[in-house]
Amino acid sequence: MPAHHGLTTGQLWSHAGRFFLATSIAGALGLLSGMSHSYWAMVAAAAPIAAPDLSARLQRGVHRMVGTLGGVGVTAFLLSLQLETWHIVVFVILLQFLAELFIGRNYSIALLFITPLALLMTQLAHPVEALSLLQLAPWKP
């Protein structure tokens, strides 16, 4: 069994319970809100909990909000360029490289690349109007 950084079994179960509770509530609220990408609420809830202590979780939560909003801005800029499919593929490769480069150093900066990466991959799988991809309102096919 791998080492758990000095955590007791009770602490591990408590941590697992936080993940379950936070993602469940976020998922339910995301579905009830009618957001087009409601599953992102679950990811947003789980990401800060992965940090080891409360101050790191709060810092990661702030990084998540700032980086995601900035990443939506980066995506808006990229989609304003009227990209062809091969352009999007090139940007996906570049964004993946940049996300990997920054994820260990600064989560907020990494999200400037992760958010457009996810949105551009969504655009590749199911192309929609840029505004539909970027907004929180219910998605209309």
Secondary structure, 3 states (H helix, E strand, C coil): CCCCCCCCHHHHHHHHHHHHHHHHHHHHHHHHHCCCCCHHHHHHHHHHHCCCCHHHHHHHHHHHHHHHHHHHHHHHHHHCCCCCHHHHHHHHHHHHHHHHHHCCCCHHHHHHHHHHHHHHHHHHHCCCCHHHHHCCCCCCC
